[in-house]
């Protein structure tokens, strides 16, 4: 099999690509690669040592957004970046917003402190978590709620990478024990339920739940 995805299953950026691969029915191999302490050979694929990375035959590239667009361009399948230049631009903007703004708090603060730090012997910074939950994240949720409106997805009836990217961060929040308030953000709450019920997502979650349970001692 020529297409290889490298990464860890709890990474929202790896999850994003795994969902795309499932949605577009792209055959591939997943090779587990943690987000730290990378072997020297991995830097030939991902120069910054980050996950995910992709190898397609002799071609390699890194960064989930770049990988996602490459897969869309080379493998086709479901149009996860919209049908028009305007839709494509909207999807890319919301994907970046999810990766860099939402991810900075949902994954790098809440998930990392609650799930990752205790495993590696570091102290959970609960104060940072509460600041993210009480101040940082609500503003981001408010914006996404307005962008979603009363639509099923960010592109209306069309499922896209924007929905995947946002929900991948919300899934990490859920792994850390934090759920979207459905009264305050009903659209986002419904979107998360809608996305996680898709087979491309639901098929991945049992293994993630098992790993989180093992890491936190909830087994």
N, CA, C and O of each residue as an XYZ file, in Angstrom:
876
protein
N       0.858     -1.198      0.000
C       0.000      0.000      0.000
C       0.889      1.241      0.000
O       1.743      1.380      0.875
N       0.709      2.130     -0.947
C       1.637      3.241     -1.112
C       1.336      4.425     -0.204
O       2.235      5.206      0.107
N       0.085      4.570      0.226
C      -0.292      5.740      1.022
C      -0.182      5.417      2.509
O      -0.867      4.523      3.006
N       0.689      6.152      3.224
C       0.909      5.914      4.646
C       0.679      7.210      5.414
O       1.249      8.248      5.077
N      -0.150      7.146      6.440
C      -0.393      8.274      7.331
C       0.311      7.998      8.650
O       0.143      6.932      9.242
N       1.096      8.962      9.104
C       1.812      8.846     10.367
C       1.161      9.756     11.409
O       0.895     10.928     11.138
N       0.908      9.214     12.593
C       0.360     10.065     13.640
C      -0.233      9.274     14.779
O      -0.248      8.043     14.758
N      -0.726      9.992     15.779
C      -1.346      9.413     16.974
C      -2.843      9.647     16.914
O      -3.287     10.715     16.492
N      -3.626      8.664     17.331
C      -5.066      8.712     17.086
C      -5.787      9.787     17.897
O      -6.898     10.172     17.531
N      -5.197     10.286     18.986
C      -5.866     11.312     19.772
C      -5.536     12.730     19.300
O      -6.087     13.701     19.818
N      -4.656     12.846     18.339
C      -4.378     14.160     17.769
C      -5.565     14.608     16.923
O      -6.004     13.857     16.052
N      -6.096     15.799     17.151
C      -7.220     16.257     16.327
C      -6.822     16.446     14.873
O      -7.667     16.355     13.983
N      -5.556     16.706     14.622
C      -5.084     16.926     13.259
C      -4.936     15.601     12.513
O      -5.202     15.524     11.314
N      -4.514     14.572     13.223
C      -4.482     13.234     12.639
C      -5.904     12.734     12.424
O      -6.214     12.166     11.377
N      -6.767     12.945     13.412
C      -8.173     12.536     13.300
C      -8.826     13.197     12.084
O      -9.600     12.565     11.365
N      -8.513     14.443     11.867
C      -9.080     15.180     10.737
C      -8.789     14.461      9.417
O      -9.680     14.309      8.581
N      -7.557     14.025      9.232
C      -7.179     13.339      8.006
C      -7.767     11.937      7.957
O      -8.155     11.470      6.886
N      -7.839     11.264      9.084
C      -8.432      9.923      9.105
C      -9.915      9.976      8.715
O     -10.413      9.087      8.024
N     -10.607     11.014      9.158
C     -12.009     11.178      8.778
C     -12.115     11.432      7.275
O     -12.967     10.852      6.601
N     -11.256     12.290      6.761
C     -11.261     12.544      5.324
C     -11.003     11.263      4.543
O     -11.699     10.983      3.567
N     -10.016     10.486      4.958
C      -9.696      9.235      4.276
C     -10.904      8.294      4.266
O     -11.168      7.618      3.271
N     -11.631      8.260      5.384
C     -12.821      7.408      5.459
C     -13.944      7.953      4.590
O     -14.608      7.194      3.883
N     -14.161      9.267      4.638
C     -15.226      9.877      3.834
C     -14.986      9.657      2.345
O     -15.925      9.411      1.587
N     -13.731      9.746      1.933
C     -13.415      9.624      0.512
C     -13.002      8.207      0.123
O     -12.606      7.941     -1.011
N     -13.109      7.300      1.110
C     -12.841      5.875      0.869
C     -11.475      5.660      0.215
O     -11.349      4.981     -0.804
N     -10.460      6.259      0.833
C      -9.087      6.175      0.333
C      -8.333      5.112      1.121
O      -8.197      5.219      2.340
N      -7.851      4.104      0.437
C      -7.085      3.046      1.094
C      -5.762      3.609      1.602
O      -5.111      4.388      0.905
N      -5.363      3.222      2.805
C      -4.136      3.736      3.394
C      -3.697      2.843      4.544
O      -4.423      1.945      4.971
N      -2.499      3.109      5.032
C      -1.987      2.447      6.232
C      -1.722      3.513      7.280
O      -1.139      4.553      6.973
N      -2.143      3.266      8.515
C      -1.851      4.179      9.618
C      -0.663      3.638     10.394
O      -0.694      2.509     10.884
N       0.376      4.439     10.505
C       1.559      4.084     11.301
C       1.586      4.997     12.518
O       1.672      6.218     12.386
N       1.514      4.404     13.693
C       1.472      5.196     14.923
C       2.775      5.970     15.116
O       3.865      5.398     15.083
N       2.643      7.262     15.315
C       3.790      8.131     15.544
C       3.391      9.170     16.583
O       2.485      9.963     16.328
N       4.036      9.193     17.744
C       3.667     10.154     18.780
C       4.043     11.579     18.377
O       4.824     11.770     17.445
N       3.500     12.572     19.064
C       3.792     13.967     18.709
C       5.089     14.504     19.301
O       5.382     15.693     19.174
N       5.869     13.636     19.948
C       7.127     14.091     20.561
C       8.155     12.968     20.505
O       7.820     11.814     20.237
N       9.416     13.325     20.764
C      10.527     12.361     20.736
C      10.582     11.582     19.428
O      10.647     10.352     19.415
N      10.554     12.327     18.332
C      10.539     11.690     17.026
C      11.910     11.096     16.688
O      12.936     11.675     17.044
N      11.936      9.954     16.008
C      13.208      9.401     15.523
C      13.759     10.270     14.394
O      13.022     11.027     13.763
N      15.035     10.153     14.156
C      15.679     11.007     13.147
C      15.048     10.852     11.765
O      14.905     11.835     11.039
N      14.668      9.619     11.394
C      14.132      9.402     10.050
C      12.831     10.147      9.808
O      12.497     10.472      8.669
N      12.082     10.422     10.907
C      10.770     11.057     10.739
C      10.905     12.493     10.226
O      10.016     12.997      9.541
N      12.020     13.146     10.560
C      12.208     14.536     10.130
C      12.408     14.645      8.619
O      12.284     15.731      8.053
N      12.716     13.530      7.968
C      12.790     13.553      6.509
C      11.395     13.660      5.894
O      11.238     14.125      4.765
N      10.386     13.223      6.651
C       9.000     13.290      6.185
C       8.332     14.565      6.683
O       7.631     15.253      5.941
N       8.568     14.861      7.956
C       7.986     16.045      8.590
C       9.115     16.887      9.180
O       9.536     16.625     10.307
N       9.613     17.877      8.465
C      10.798     18.633      8.892
C      10.685     19.263     10.280
O      11.700     19.467     10.946
N       9.461     19.573     10.727
C       9.278     20.150     12.054
C       8.961     19.086     13.100
O       8.778     19.400     14.277
N       8.898     17.840     12.672
C       8.645     16.743     13.603
C       7.209     16.619     14.058
O       6.926     15.901     15.017
N       6.294     17.304     13.390
C       4.900     17.315     13.821
C       4.092     16.213     13.146
O       4.491     15.642     12.131
N       2.945     15.941     13.750
C       2.004     14.986     13.166
C       0.738     15.734     12.764
O       0.376     16.739     13.376
N       0.066     15.230     11.723
C       0.380     14.057     10.912
C       1.407     14.360      9.827
O       1.731     15.512      9.539
N       1.903     13.279      9.240
C       2.702     13.356      8.019
C       2.175     12.271      7.089
O       1.533     11.315      7.524
N       2.453     12.438      5.825
C       1.925     11.513      4.826
C       3.029     11.121      3.859
O       3.828     11.955      3.433
N       3.060      9.841      3.520
C       3.946      9.387      2.452
C       3.078      8.738      1.378
O       2.303      7.822      1.650
N       3.225      9.228      0.170
C       2.490      8.687     -0.978
C       3.525      8.211     -1.977
O       3.980      8.978     -2.827
N       3.900      6.931     -1.873
C       4.994      6.439     -2.702
C       6.291      7.110     -2.298
O       6.712      7.016     -1.145
N       6.927      7.787     -3.246
C       8.179      8.495     -2.969
C       7.953      9.933     -2.524
O       8.908     10.653     -2.231
N       6.705     10.348     -2.472
C       6.386     11.734     -2.125
C       5.942     11.817     -0.672
O       5.134     11.006     -0.220
N       6.470     12.802      0.067
C       6.112     12.965      1.472
C       5.782     14.422      1.755
O       6.354     15.329      1.150
N       4.867     14.633      2.669
C       4.519     15.984      3.076
C       3.922     15.969      4.476
O       3.491     14.929      4.974
N       3.904     17.141      5.099
C       3.398     17.275      6.453
C       2.384     18.413      6.512
O       2.189     19.139      5.537
N       1.740     18.557      7.673
C       0.715     19.566      7.970
C      -0.648     19.068      7.494
O      -0.843     18.762      6.318
N      -1.584     18.995      8.437
C      -2.889     18.399      8.119
C      -3.639     19.155      7.030
O      -4.304     18.536      6.199
N      -3.545     20.481      7.019
C      -4.255     21.247      5.997
C      -3.691     20.982      4.607
O      -4.437     20.855      3.636
N      -2.365     20.900      4.523
C      -1.713     20.613      3.248
C      -2.046     19.192      2.800
O      -2.336     18.948      1.628
N      -2.000     18.264      3.750
C      -2.323     16.873      3.434
C      -3.769     16.746      2.944
O      -4.048     16.057      1.964
N      -4.677     17.423      3.646
C      -6.084     17.353      3.268
C      -6.330     17.846      1.858
O      -7.059     17.215      1.093
N      -5.725     18.974      1.510
C      -5.903     19.501      0.159
C      -5.256     18.596     -0.877
O      -5.791     18.413     -1.970
N      -4.107     18.031     -0.534
C      -3.427     17.119     -1.450
C      -4.289     15.889     -1.729
O      -4.413     15.461     -2.876
N      -4.873     15.331     -0.695
C      -5.734     14.161     -0.884
C      -6.952     14.505     -1.742
O      -7.368     13.715     -2.589
N      -7.514     15.689     -1.515
C      -8.666     16.100     -2.329
C      -8.261     16.239     -3.795
O      -8.993     15.830     -4.696
N      -7.084     16.823     -4.019
C      -6.633     17.076     -5.392
C      -6.223     15.796     -6.121
O      -6.403     15.687     -7.333
N      -5.675     14.835     -5.389
C      -5.116     13.653     -6.044
C      -6.035     12.443     -6.020
O      -5.952     11.585     -6.899
N      -6.918     12.364     -5.016
C      -7.761     11.180     -4.875
C      -9.226     11.455     -5.179
O      -9.999     10.525     -5.409
N      -9.611     12.726     -5.180
C     -11.003     13.054     -5.479
C     -11.945     12.579     -4.401
O     -11.654     12.700     -3.211
N     -13.080     12.036     -4.817
C     -14.068     11.602     -3.839
C     -14.964     12.747     -3.429
O     -15.102     13.728     -4.159
N     -15.576     12.625     -2.258
C     -16.472     13.667     -1.755
C     -15.765     15.020     -1.743
O     -14.609     15.125     -1.333
N     -16.471     16.047     -2.195
C     -15.881     17.390     -2.282
C     -15.886     18.052     -0.908
O     -16.827     18.765     -0.559
N     -14.849     17.818     -0.147
C     -14.803     18.333      1.224
C     -14.360     19.789      1.311
O     -14.302     20.360      2.401
N     -14.049     20.386      0.170
C     -13.653     21.801      0.160
C     -14.632     22.648     -0.645
O     -14.284     23.721     -1.137
N     -15.859     22.151     -0.773
C     -16.879     22.924     -1.450
C     -16.850     22.761     -2.949
O     -16.027     22.030     -3.500
N     -17.775     23.464     -3.608
C     -17.943     23.348     -5.055
C     -17.553     24.613     -5.797
O     -17.442     24.598     -7.023
N     -17.342     25.710     -5.073
C     -17.004     26.983     -5.711
C     -15.793     27.590     -5.012
O     -15.468     27.193     -3.892
N     -15.114     28.553     -5.656
C     -13.994     29.226     -4.995
C     -14.399     29.885     -3.677
O     -13.621     29.902     -2.723
N     -15.611     30.425     -3.625
C     -16.083     31.063     -2.391
C     -16.256     30.037     -1.280
O     -15.871     30.282     -0.137
N     -16.834     28.890     -1.614
C     -17.000     27.839     -0.617
C     -15.647     27.305     -0.163
O     -15.440     27.062      1.026
N     -14.732     27.122     -1.099
C     -13.404     26.625     -0.759
C     -12.693     27.584      0.196
O     -12.046     27.154      1.151
N     -12.817     28.877     -0.068
C     -12.179     29.868      0.798
C     -12.806     29.850      2.194
O     -12.102     29.964      3.197
N     -14.112     29.710      2.253
C     -14.800     29.647      3.538
C     -14.361     28.419      4.336
O     -14.116     28.503      5.540
N     -14.265     27.282      3.654
C     -13.835     26.058      4.333
C     -12.416     26.207      4.863
O     -12.139     25.834      6.003
N     -11.517     26.745      4.053
C     -10.123     26.897      4.488
C     -10.026     27.859      5.663
O      -9.234     27.636      6.579
N     -10.814     28.915      5.650
C     -10.788     29.851      6.758
C     -11.253     29.182      8.050
O     -10.599     29.311      9.085
N     -12.359     28.481      7.996
C     -12.890     27.833      9.191
C     -11.982     26.696      9.659
O     -11.873     26.440     10.858
N     -11.339     26.025      8.724
C     -10.377     24.988      9.103
C      -9.211     25.615      9.861
O      -8.798     25.098     10.899
N      -8.679     26.718      9.355
C      -7.577     27.400     10.039
C      -8.026     27.928     11.399
O      -7.282     27.858     12.376
N      -9.237     28.453     11.453
C      -9.775     28.966     12.711
C      -9.849     27.844     13.746
O      -9.500     28.035     14.911
N     -10.305     26.686     13.308
C     -10.391     25.538     14.216
C      -9.010     25.074     14.647
O      -8.777     24.824     15.830
N      -8.092     24.958     13.695
C      -6.760     24.437     13.996
C      -5.967     25.368     14.906
O      -5.348     24.917     15.870
N      -5.984     26.655     14.606
C      -5.090     27.579     15.282
C      -5.723     28.322     16.457
O      -5.034     28.620     17.432
N      -6.999     28.622     16.386
C      -7.650     29.346     17.480
C      -8.312     28.366     18.457
O      -7.996     28.354     19.646
N      -9.226     27.554     17.943
C      -9.916     26.584     18.798
C      -8.933     25.550     19.342
O      -8.991     25.195     20.520
N      -8.033     25.069     18.488
C      -7.082     24.062     18.909
C      -6.123     24.534     19.976
O      -5.702     23.750     20.826
N      -5.769     25.820     19.941
C      -4.829     26.363     20.926
C      -5.376     26.252     22.343
O      -4.608     26.146     23.299
N      -6.689     26.274     22.484
C      -7.295     26.186     23.811
C      -7.887     24.807     24.079
O      -7.641     24.221     25.133
N      -8.658     24.288     23.140
C      -9.339     23.008     23.349
C      -8.343     21.861     23.518
O      -8.482     21.034     24.419
N      -7.345     21.823     22.647
C      -6.384     20.717     22.688
C      -5.133     21.055     23.480
O      -4.740     20.293     24.364
N      -4.501     22.182     23.180
C      -3.214     22.491     23.807
C      -3.338     22.904     25.262
O      -2.375     22.782     26.018
N      -4.506     23.393     25.672
C      -4.692     23.757     27.086
C      -5.536     22.704     27.809
O      -5.043     22.054     28.731
N      -6.784     22.526     27.414
C      -7.690     21.656     28.169
C      -7.287     20.183     28.038
O      -7.037     19.515     29.041
N      -7.225     19.686     26.815
C      -6.901     18.270     26.598
C      -5.496     17.944     27.089
O      -5.296     16.937     27.768
N      -4.542     18.769     26.757
C      -3.151     18.483     27.141
C      -2.993     18.448     28.653
O      -2.314     17.572     29.190
N      -3.616     19.395     29.338
C      -3.495     19.415     30.802
C      -4.222     18.257     31.465
O      -3.697     17.639     32.391
N      -5.413     17.966     31.002
C      -6.237     16.934     31.648
C      -5.782     15.517     31.295
O      -5.810     14.627     32.145
N      -5.368     15.306     30.053
C      -5.112     13.944     29.590
C      -3.626     13.633     29.449
O      -3.165     12.585     29.901
N      -2.881     14.529     28.828
C      -1.492     14.224     28.488
C      -0.527     14.457     29.640
O       0.298     13.594     29.939
N      -0.619     15.602     30.284
C       0.363     15.945     31.312
C       0.479     14.910     32.431
O       1.598     14.547     32.796
N      -0.624     14.422     32.989
C      -0.482     13.420     34.051
C       0.243     12.160     33.596
O       0.939     11.527     34.390
N       0.088     11.793     32.334
C       0.720     10.582     31.817
C       2.240     10.742     31.743
O       2.980      9.783     31.965
N       2.698     11.943     31.432
C       4.143     12.177     31.286
C       4.760     12.745     32.554
O       5.900     13.208     32.545
N       3.999     12.708     33.649
C       4.541     13.128     34.933
C       4.549     14.615     35.177
O       5.272     15.089     36.054
N       3.757     15.376     34.417
C       3.666     16.818     34.622
C       2.396     17.160     35.377
O       1.454     16.368     35.410
N       2.367     18.336     35.983
C       1.228     18.761     36.793
C       0.178     19.436     35.915
O       0.494     20.315     35.114
N      -1.056     19.018     36.075
C      -2.172     19.633     35.355
C      -2.394     21.050     35.864
O      -2.509     21.271     37.070
N      -2.455     22.004     34.950
C      -2.693     23.401     35.297
C      -4.198     23.669     35.201
O      -4.696     24.103     34.162
N      -4.904     23.408     36.283
C      -6.358     23.563     36.275
C      -6.775     25.021     36.121
O      -7.837     25.313     35.571
N      -5.942     25.931     36.606
C      -6.260     27.361     36.462
C      -6.284     27.753     34.987
O      -7.150     28.512     34.552
N      -5.325     27.230     34.222
C      -5.287     27.527     32.789
C      -6.507     26.935     32.096
O      -7.066     27.544     31.184
N      -6.915     25.756     32.526
C      -8.105     25.122     31.961
C      -9.338     25.974     32.208
O     -10.121     26.221     31.291
N      -9.511     26.421     33.434
C     -10.685     27.209     33.777
C     -10.708     28.546     33.054
O     -11.777     29.043     32.699
N      -9.538     29.131     32.834
C      -9.486     30.378     32.076
C      -9.896     30.137     30.621
O     -10.624     30.933     30.028
N      -9.416     29.029     30.063
C      -9.787     28.694     28.690
C     -11.287     28.444     28.577
O     -11.935     28.921     27.645
N     -11.838     27.687     29.538
C     -13.258     27.354     29.504
C     -14.142     28.563     29.779
O     -15.224     28.691     29.206
N     -13.683     29.441     30.649
C     -14.520     30.562     31.060
C     -14.370     31.812     30.228
O     -15.301     32.613     30.141
N     -13.204     31.997     29.608
C     -12.952     33.241     28.885
C     -12.611     33.031     27.412
O     -13.217     33.652     26.539
N     -11.647     32.164     27.135
C     -11.176     32.020     25.761
C     -12.123     31.288     24.842
O     -12.460     31.794     23.772
N     -12.557     30.112     25.235
C     -13.375     29.285     24.352
C     -14.767     29.845     24.072
O     -15.223     29.747     22.933
N     -15.469     30.428     25.049
C     -16.808     30.949     24.739
C     -16.837     31.954     23.588
O     -17.772     31.957     22.787
N     -15.817     32.803     23.506
C     -15.757     33.778     22.408
C     -15.628     33.061     21.066
O     -16.261     33.449     20.084
N     -14.808     32.016     21.031
C     -14.634     31.248     19.800
C     -15.908     30.497     19.442
O     -16.287     30.430     18.273
N     -16.564     29.935     20.445
C     -17.829     29.230     20.206
C     -18.891     30.185     19.685
O     -19.670     29.830     18.801
N     -18.925     31.390     20.229
C     -19.907     32.384     19.780
C     -19.746     32.660     18.285
O     -20.726     32.713     17.542
N     -18.507     32.834     17.864
C     -18.250     33.115     16.448
C     -18.685     31.943     15.575
O     -19.356     32.131     14.560
N     -18.301     30.736     15.976
C     -18.658     29.554     15.180
C     -20.169     29.347     15.145
O     -20.713     28.907     14.133
N     -20.836     29.659     16.234
C     -22.295     29.537     16.276
C     -22.942     30.473     15.257
O     -23.890     30.092     14.571
N     -22.428     31.694     15.162
C     -22.983     32.639     14.190
C     -22.685     32.196     12.762
O     -23.509     32.390     11.868
N     -21.514     31.604     12.545
C     -21.155     31.138     11.205
C     -22.000     29.941     10.787
O     -22.288     29.758      9.604
N     -22.387     29.141     11.747
C     -23.212     27.963     11.465
C     -24.674     28.348     11.279
O     -25.357     27.819     10.403
N     -25.147     29.271     12.109
C     -26.549     29.672     12.031
C     -27.471     28.492     12.260
O     -27.237     27.680     13.155
N     -28.521     28.393     11.453
C     -29.457     27.275     11.588
C     -29.222     26.199     10.535
O     -30.105     25.390     10.251
N     -28.005     26.199      9.953
C     -27.667     25.221      8.928
C     -27.250     23.888      9.559
O     -26.868     23.834     10.728
N     -27.330     22.835      8.779
C     -26.853     21.527      9.242
C     -25.333     21.521      9.333
O     -24.761     20.994     10.287
N     -24.682     22.113      8.325
C     -23.231     22.167      8.265
C     -22.809     23.584      7.893
O     -23.654     24.419      7.569
N     -21.516     23.857      7.939
C     -21.048     25.211      7.639
C     -21.286     25.597      6.185
O     -21.334     26.783      5.859
N     -21.437     24.602      5.306
C     -21.801     24.880      3.913
C     -23.252     24.515      3.641
O     -23.597     24.124      2.526
N     -24.089     24.639      4.635
C     -25.500     24.321      4.455
C     -25.751     22.833      4.580
O     -25.589     22.262      5.659
N     -26.146     22.200      3.488
C     -26.405     20.760      3.491
C     -25.156     19.947      3.166
O     -25.169     18.720      3.261
N     -24.080     20.629      2.785
C     -22.876     19.920      2.346
C     -21.867     19.782      3.480
O     -21.424     20.780      4.049
N     -21.512     18.563      3.801
C     -20.484     18.260      4.788
C     -19.119     18.645      4.227
O     -18.833     18.387      3.058
N     -18.277     19.258      5.054
C     -16.994     19.735      4.547
C     -15.891     19.611      5.591
O     -16.128     19.227      6.737
N     -14.681     19.949      5.160
C     -13.536     19.929      6.057
C     -13.709     20.932      7.200
O     -13.112     20.760      8.263
N     -14.502     21.957      7.000
C     -14.765     22.904      8.089
C     -15.447     22.204      9.254
O     -15.068     22.408     10.408
N     -16.438     21.388      8.966
C     -17.143     20.632     10.002
C     -16.199     19.640     10.682
O     -16.222     19.475     11.902
N     -15.378     18.990      9.877
C     -14.428     18.015     10.420
C     -13.453     18.693     11.368
O     -13.239     18.221     12.484
N     -12.859     19.799     10.927
C     -11.830     20.468     11.726
C     -12.385     20.975     13.052
O     -11.762     20.795     14.098
N     -13.546     21.604     13.010
C     -14.155     22.123     14.240
C     -14.488     20.979     15.187
O     -14.170     21.043     16.375
N     -15.117     19.951     14.680
C     -15.554     18.855     15.552
C     -14.392     18.035     16.082
O     -14.496     17.443     17.156
N     -13.287     17.988     15.349
C     -12.114     17.285     15.877
C     -11.603     17.948     17.151
O     -11.121     17.266     18.056
N     -11.705     19.256     17.224
C     -11.307     19.951     18.450
C     -12.344     19.739     19.559
O     -11.980     19.584     20.725
N     -13.611     19.733     19.207
C     -14.659     19.504     20.199
C     -14.596     18.080     20.757
O     -14.932     17.851     21.919
N     -14.169     17.139     19.940
C     -13.994     15.766     20.410
C     -12.890     15.707     21.458
O     -13.018     14.996     22.455
N     -11.812     16.444     21.242
C     -10.750     16.462     22.247
C     -11.225     17.093     23.547
O     -10.829     16.661     24.630
N     -12.061     18.102     23.447
C     -12.660     18.685     24.656
C     -13.479     17.635     25.389
O     -13.402     17.524     26.612
N     -14.263     16.867     24.643
C     -15.093     15.825     25.253
C     -14.232     14.758     25.911
O     -14.563     14.270     26.992
N     -13.128     14.393     25.266
C     -12.210     13.429     25.877
C     -11.698     13.946     27.223
O     -11.427     13.171     28.140
N     -11.573     15.264     27.320
C     -11.084     15.888     28.550
C     -12.205     16.167     29.546
O     -11.976     16.790     30.583
N     -13.414     15.707     29.233
C     -14.528     15.836     30.164
C     -15.349     17.102     30.027
O     -16.123     17.440     30.923
N     -15.188     17.811     28.906
C     -15.913     19.070     28.713
C     -16.781     18.996     27.468
O     -16.285     18.734     26.372
N     -18.089     19.230     27.639
C     -19.026     19.194     26.533
C     -19.564     20.587     26.230
O     -19.654     21.436     27.117
N     -19.917     20.812     24.981
C     -20.528     22.071     24.573
C     -21.868     22.242     25.292
O     -22.668     21.308     25.354
N     -22.105     23.422     25.828
C     -23.390     23.722     26.460
C     -24.443     23.863     25.360
O     -24.419     24.820     24.586
N     -25.358     22.911     25.300
C     -26.328     22.895     24.196
C     -27.350     24.015     24.302
O     -28.015     24.333     23.316
N     -27.489     24.618     25.470
C     -28.405     25.737     25.612
C     -27.781     27.032     25.097
O     -28.467     27.875     24.519
N     -26.470     27.180     25.314
C     -25.769     28.387     24.881
C     -25.371     28.323     23.425
O     -25.466     29.315     22.703
N     -24.922     27.146     22.987
C     -24.470     26.958     21.607
C     -25.202     25.759     20.987
O     -24.585     24.723     20.738
N     -26.494     25.888     20.739
C     -27.277     24.745     20.234
C     -26.817     24.267     18.864
O     -26.853     23.070     18.580
N     -26.388     25.189     18.019
C     -25.943     24.805     16.689
C     -24.688     23.949     16.742
O     -24.610     22.907     16.091
N     -23.702     24.396     17.522
C     -22.457     23.637     17.646
C     -22.693     22.288     18.302
O     -22.113     21.281     17.895
N     -23.546     22.271     19.316
C     -23.856     21.012     19.996
C     -24.497     20.020     19.020
O     -24.147     18.840     19.004
N     -25.431     20.508     18.212
C     -26.084     19.637     17.224
C     -25.105     19.207     16.146
O     -25.138     18.066     15.684
N     -24.230     20.130     15.747
C     -23.229     19.787     14.732
C     -22.337     18.653     15.229
O     -22.063     17.709     14.489
N     -21.886     18.742     16.472
C     -21.021     17.697     17.023
C     -21.739     16.346     17.030
O     -21.150     15.327     16.670
N     -22.999     16.338     17.437
C     -23.765     15.089     17.442
C     -23.932     14.544     16.033
O     -23.830     13.339     15.801
N     -24.189     15.444     15.102
C     -24.403     15.047     13.705
C     -23.127     14.461     13.101
O     -23.163     13.446     12.406
N     -22.008     15.115     13.377
C     -20.729     14.674     12.807
C     -20.270     13.368     13.436
O     -19.812     12.471     12.728
N     -20.384     13.246     14.752
C     -19.908     12.027     15.407
C     -20.781     10.816     15.094
O     -20.381      9.680     15.350
N     -21.965     11.049     14.545
C     -22.818      9.921     14.149
C     -22.475      9.398     12.759
O     -22.945      8.328     12.371
N     -21.668     10.134     12.009
C     -21.248      9.670     10.693
C     -20.304      8.481     10.869
O     -19.496      8.460     11.798
N     -20.403      7.513      9.998
C     -19.590      6.302     10.140
C     -18.098      6.602     10.066
O     -17.288      5.897     10.668
N     -17.736      7.650      9.328
C     -16.324      8.009      9.203
C     -15.733      8.454     10.535
O     -14.522      8.383     10.743
N     -16.598      8.913     11.433
C     -16.159      9.377     12.755
C     -16.448      8.331     13.816
O     -15.580      8.001     14.625
N     -17.658      7.813     13.814
C     -18.043      6.839     14.843
C     -17.166      5.602     14.818
O     -16.969      4.956     15.847
N     -16.637      5.267     13.647
C     -15.761      4.114     13.544
C     -14.416      4.317     14.220
O     -13.737      3.349     14.562
N     -14.026      5.576     14.416
C     -12.732      5.879     15.038
C     -12.821      6.025     16.552
O     -11.839      5.792     17.256
N     -13.983      6.406     17.055
C     -14.093      6.814     18.448
C     -13.921      5.712     19.491
O     -13.350      5.985     20.547
N     -14.384      4.477     19.255
C     -14.188      3.458     20.299
C     -12.726      3.273     20.697
O     -12.417      3.182     21.885
N     -11.834      3.218     19.726
C     -10.412      3.059     20.041
C      -9.882      4.276     20.793
O      -9.029      4.148     21.670
N     -10.392      5.456     20.444
C      -9.970      6.665     21.151
C     -10.445      6.635     22.602
O      -9.687      6.956     23.517
N     -11.706      6.247     22.806
C     -12.241      6.180     24.169
C     -11.451      5.182     25.013
O     -11.174      5.435     26.185
N     -11.096      4.069     24.424
C     -10.324      3.069     25.147
C      -8.961      3.606     25.542
O      -8.492      3.360     26.654
N      -8.323      4.338     24.638
C      -7.007      4.887     24.942
C      -7.089      5.964     26.020
O      -6.249      6.008     26.919
N      -8.094      6.830     25.935
C      -8.275      7.860     26.960
C      -8.529      7.207     28.325
O      -7.984      7.638     29.342
N      -9.354      6.174     28.330
C      -9.639      5.468     29.583
C      -8.359      4.864     30.170
O      -8.148      4.898     31.383
N      -7.524      4.322     29.311
C      -6.271      3.734     29.779
C      -5.338      4.817     30.321
O      -4.688      4.620     31.348
N      -5.272      5.946     29.643
C      -4.378      7.026     30.060
C      -4.818      7.671     31.360
O      -3.988      8.111     32.155
N      -6.120      7.728     31.575
C      -6.649      8.411     32.764
C      -6.987      7.463     33.906
O      -7.351      7.900     34.997
N      -6.865      6.160     33.651
C      -7.204      5.212     34.699
C      -8.682      5.044     34.896
O      -9.124      4.632     35.968
N      -9.477      5.364     33.856
C     -10.935      5.242     33.966
C     -11.434      3.849     33.597
O     -12.637      3.591     33.614
N     -10.507      2.953     33.264
C     -10.904      1.615     32.816
C     -11.648      0.898     33.924
O     -12.069     -0.246     33.747
